[in-house]
Amino acid sequence: MTQTSDNVTWLTQEAYDQLKAELEYLSGPARTEIAGKIAAAREEGDLRENGGYHAAKEEQGKQELRVRQLTQLLESAKVGEAPAATGVVAPGMVVTIAFDGDPDDTLEFLLASREYASSDIETYSPQSPLGSGVNGKKIGEDAQYELPNGKKAMVRILEAKPYTG
């Protein structure tokens, strides 16, 4: 569960441990593995036309970017508890909304950092247009947010409950 406010990211102990384990793997065994791939590709000869070498270097770049992202995230992370079930939308909560004009057109999503997105439930960042529009609203209140085309959309908060994984 992730709660983001200013430059602090709140994580449950489980989420923190999971991200820390990923960082340790990427900066240890995965680095050694990619270095081996690069060395093997180098031995094949001309680097200008060596697809394996360029693919390995690209993979290395993506891996190092992820290491930097995780390092920054974990440096600013605070481990805490899930938000309380107060009926107020906050990061770390599963929110159900109804789109304006159609109470049957609903969406349920987790308001959390994209780092903690899962395939079980759609995740919206608190900094996204919808996320910032609903953050801090109470059940039954309307929230407005800006669509990509610049128009405004209105939703009603139907439910806000802590994410339980």
Salt bridges, closest charged atoms under 4 A:
GLU22 OE2 - ARG66 NE 2.84
GLU33 OE2 - LYS37 NZ 3.97
ASP46 OD1 - ARG48 NE 3.33
GLU58 OE2 - LYS62 NZ 3.43
GLU59 OE1 - LYS37 NZ 3.45
GLU64 OE1 - ARG31 NH2 2.75
GLU115 OE1 - ARG66 NH1 2.64
ASP142 OD1 - ARG156 NE 2.76
GLU146 OE1 - LYS152 NZ 3.48
